[in-house]
Structure formats: C-alpha cells, structure tokens
Amino acid sequence: ADGRVRLELGEWNVNEPAGQIVRGIAEREPDAVFFSTYIWNREMTFRVMSDVRKILPGALIGAGGPEVSWTAERDLRERPELDLIFCGEGELALVELVRRLADGEPLAGIPGVFARDGARIVDGGPARVLERLDEIPFVYSNPKIPTDEATRIVYYEASRGCPFSCAYCLSAREKSVRYLSLDRVLADIGWFLERRFPLVKFVDRTFNLDPARYLAIWRYIRDNHNGITTFHFEISAESLSREAFELLETMPAGAVQFEIGIQSVNADTLRAVGRPANLDRLSGAIRAIPKAIHRHVDLIAGLPREDLASFARSFDYAWALGADMLQLGFLKVLPGSPMAEIAAA
C-alpha cells in the first residue's frame, strides 16, 4: 500500500529434494518469485518452478540467467507457469520491474524483459547495460546475507566482458570489458582478508588484461596477505609480463592460484573456436610461474575438428607441463554462444 517492496534472497542447492526447495519458497508466501537459471540447475529449477505455480497460483514467476536469456520467447510459450523472463544483464531490468510492481504499473515493455500481456508475449528490447559497476553494492557485507567465513567460497566479479571470441563462451558476444574501480576492488579484497575467508574466486573471464590494474591488485594481496585466504584467477599465461613474473616471485605461498585454459593444442580446433595460441610461449609461461602458486590447467573434450588422437596429443601436452591440477571438461553447447550456431550448422 505504501509502494514499498521487500526483497528476500533464497539459496538452495541441486542436491536438496525439490519438495524441500518448494516448501522453502512457499513458506515465505511471496507475491513474486524470480529464479536464476544456469546449465547446472536448469532441470531442477523448472521442476521447482512448476510446483511453486501450483501452490502459489497468484504469484508472479520469472526467470533469468544464461539458460533462458537466449530462448525467452520459446520458454514462455512452452512453460505456462512462467510470467516473464529477464534476458541478459539483470540489475537495471529488475530495478525497473520492482518499481513498476510497487506502483502497480504494467510489466510489459521493460528493456531486457520478455513478459506476458494477456495472450501476447511482449519483447521489451535489449537490456540496458550497467556502465558503472561500482553502482552494484558489495553484497557480502550485508548482514541479511549469511556468510560462514570458515568454509564459504566467495565468487567475486571485478569485471564483465572479454575481448576474446572463444566460441564455447557466452562472453564471446560482448567484446568490451567493464571494470569495478580499482579502489573498490582493493577495499573489497581487504574486507575478505580481514574476515579470513578461505577462498575468493574471481569470475573475470581473463583477469590479466590491464597490466597496471592486475599488478596493483596482486601487489595489494601480497602486501596485505593474512596467511589464510587464497585468491583464484583465470588468466592468460601468454600475456603475463616480465614485471608480473617478478611480482609473483615475491607472492606468499597460497596467496593466489591460477586457472589457465589450454582447451586444445590442435591448431585447426583452436582456429575453429576463435582461440589461437602460441603453444611454445604458453608452455614456457606456465612453467615459469613460481611453484608456490597453484597452477590449474584446463582442457575441453569434444571441440570441433578434434578426434581421439588429436585430443590425446592435447592431453600429453597439458600433462607434461607439470601443473598442480589438470581439469578435463566436456564441451557444453551453451544457448547464445557461437558454439550453438556451429553445432546447428
């Protein structure tokens, strides 16, 4: 009545019974429920969503995330329990939707939202992009969001987008990169260090794009490390500068760990997926990373133009690097990625 809206965050995992998740949602008696939908929770989410609709027939039900962003109109036609879908970046779209809910305004026509309007499905057009990432609050310091510093793994976003065009990655669609300010990132890292979280995983697609920026962040971690917290970064090893290697030599053991995507050593495969590599330089860089830093290398099985013999060569190359961990993933054809078009061709 007063135009105010109360937002609550609910967290469950895919190992919990669907009924338990549905009960946890229904007990809150929400007027609207929005689901984050990813490749790992898509099936469970749709099952829960259908049951929530039966229990809360008058609630507004929406979904967002990469598993619905690129198939919004189809999903709305196939899933009557859904009222709307957020497509792409969701912060500004959600703020606008909540404002309209509070004011009792129609929900159709919001940029970045597909919504039902009677029997019609209305495309609100492209989502508005949040240019200043600093406008996003630092959620971990919110007392309403429980955090167990002793065991919690934190996922932290310091940038969005990627200049590279790897066909299996959704970031191939967004060529520009937006950053949290350096001051904001250092303050957030300081908060994690102060509270002694065990692992903070940066989700930046390629962390070491801007030398002045990434060296400042690593230098801050080195100079303020608490002896406990590990910071995880996905990096391009080929792009590490001489100054970076010199800094890493002074990094406390366990302060940082690197994930380095090799994916394949087949030149035809790398060209097909838009990821050319100088393999000699790559192997030299990986071996030059100090042993005190955990090195985690990735391969993807099932890429185009790669057969079993070719993949065996990729495996042998990765194994010979002597990294601390070799992760073998299987190709996931993500909706909206260039790989989805390749697979359909």
Secondary structure as the mmCIF struct_conf table of DSSP 4:
data_model
#
loop_
_struct_conf.conf_type_id
_struct_conf.id
_struct_conf.beg_label_comp_id
_struct_conf.beg_label_asym_id
_struct_conf.beg_label_seq_id
_struct_conf.end_label_comp_id
_struct_conf.end_label_asym_id
_struct_conf.end_label_seq_id
BEND BEND1 GLY A 3 GLY A 3
TURN_TY1_P TURN_TY1_P1 VAL A 14 ASN A 15
BEND BEND2 GLU A 16 GLU A 16
HELX_RH_AL_P HELX_RH_AL_P1 ALA A 18 ALA A 26
TURN_TY1_P TURN_TY1_P2 GLU A 27 ARG A 28
BEND BEND3 ASP A 31 ASP A 31
STRN STRN1 ALA A 32 SER A 36
TURN_TY1_P TURN_TY1_P3 ILE A 39 ASN A 41
HELX_RH_AL_P HELX_RH_AL_P2 ARG A 42 ILE A 55
TURN_TY1_P TURN_TY1_P4 PRO A 57 GLY A 58
BEND BEND4 ALA A 59 ALA A 59
STRN STRN2 LEU A 60 GLY A 64
BEND BEND5 GLY A 65 GLY A 65
HELX_RH_AL_P HELX_RH_AL_P3 PRO A 66 SER A 69
TURN_TY1_P TURN_TY1_P5 TRP A 70 TRP A 70
BEND BEND6 THR A 71 THR A 71
HELX_RH_AL_P HELX_RH_AL_P4 ALA A 72 GLU A 78
TURN_TY1_P TURN_TY1_P6 PRO A 80 GLU A 81
STRN STRN3 LEU A 84 PHE A 86
BEND BEND7 GLY A 88 GLY A 88
HELX_RH_AL_P HELX_RH_AL_P5 GLU A 91 ASP A 103
TURN_TY1_P TURN_TY1_P7 GLY A 104 GLY A 104
TURN_TY1_P TURN_TY1_P8 ALA A 108 GLY A 109
TURN_TY1_P TURN_TY1_P9 PRO A 111 GLY A 112
STRN STRN4 VAL A 113 ASP A 117
TURN_TY1_P TURN_TY1_P10 GLY A 118 ALA A 119
STRN STRN5 ARG A 120 ASP A 123
BEND BEND8 PRO A 126 PRO A 126
HELX_LH_PP_P HELX_LH_PP_P1 ALA A 127 VAL A 129
BEND BEND9 GLU A 131 GLU A 131
HELX_RH_3T_P HELX_RH_3T_P1 LEU A 133 GLU A 135
BEND BEND10 ILE A 136 ILE A 136
HELX_RH_3T_P HELX_RH_3T_P2 VAL A 139 SER A 141
TURN_TY1_P TURN_TY1_P11 PRO A 143 LYS A 144
BEND BEND11 ILE A 145 ILE A 145
TURN_TY1_P TURN_TY1_P12 GLU A 149 THR A 151
HELX_LH_PP_P HELX_LH_PP_P2 ARG A 152 ARG A 152
STRN STRN6 ILE A 153 TYR A 156
BEND BEND12 ALA A 158 ALA A 158
STRN STRN7 SER A 159 ARG A 160
BEND BEND13 PRO A 163 PHE A 164
TURN_TY1_P TURN_TY1_P13 ALA A 167 TYR A 168
BEND BEND14 CYS A 169 CYS A 169
HELX_RH_3T_P HELX_RH_3T_P3 LEU A 170 ARG A 173
STRN STRN8 ARG A 178 TYR A 179
HELX_RH_AL_P HELX_RH_AL_P6 LEU A 182 ARG A 195
TURN_TY1_P TURN_TY1_P14 ARG A 196 ARG A 196
BEND BEND15 PRO A 198 PRO A 198
STRN STRN9 LEU A 199 PHE A 202
BEND BEND16 ARG A 205 PHE A 207
TURN_TY1_P TURN_TY1_P15 ASN A 208 LEU A 209
BEND BEND17 ASP A 210 ASP A 210
HELX_RH_AL_P HELX_RH_AL_P7 PRO A 211 ASN A 224
BEND BEND18 GLY A 227 ILE A 228
STRN STRN10 THR A 230 ILE A 235
HELX_RH_3T_P HELX_RH_3T_P4 ALA A 237 SER A 239
HELX_RH_AL_P HELX_RH_AL_P8 ARG A 242 LEU A 248
TURN_TY1_P TURN_TY1_P16 GLU A 249 THR A 250
BEND BEND19 MET A 251 MET A 251
HELX_LH_PP_P HELX_LH_PP_P3 PRO A 252 PRO A 252
TURN_TY1_P TURN_TY1_P17 ALA A 253 GLY A 254
BEND BEND20 ALA A 255 ALA A 255
STRN STRN11 VAL A 256 GLN A 263
HELX_RH_AL_P HELX_RH_AL_P9 ALA A 267 ALA A 272
TURN_TY1_P TURN_TY1_P18 VAL A 273 GLY A 274
HELX_RH_AL_P HELX_RH_AL_P10 LEU A 279 ALA A 288
BEND BEND21 ILE A 289 ILE A 289
TURN_TY1_P TURN_TY1_P19 LYS A 291 ALA A 292
BEND BEND22 ILE A 293 ILE A 293
STRN STRN12 HIS A 294 ALA A 301
TURN_TY1_P TURN_TY1_P20 GLY A 302 GLY A 302
TURN_TY1_P TURN_TY1_P21 PRO A 304 ARG A 305
HELX_RH_AL_P HELX_RH_AL_P11 LEU A 308 ALA A 320
TURN_TY1_P TURN_TY1_P22 LEU A 321 GLY A 322
BEND BEND23 ASP A 324 ASP A 324
STRN STRN13 MET A 325 PHE A 330
TURN_TY1_P TURN_TY1_P23 PRO A 335 GLY A 336
BEND BEND24 SER A 337 SER A 337
HELX_RH_AL_P HELX_RH_AL_P12 PRO A 338 ALA A 344
#
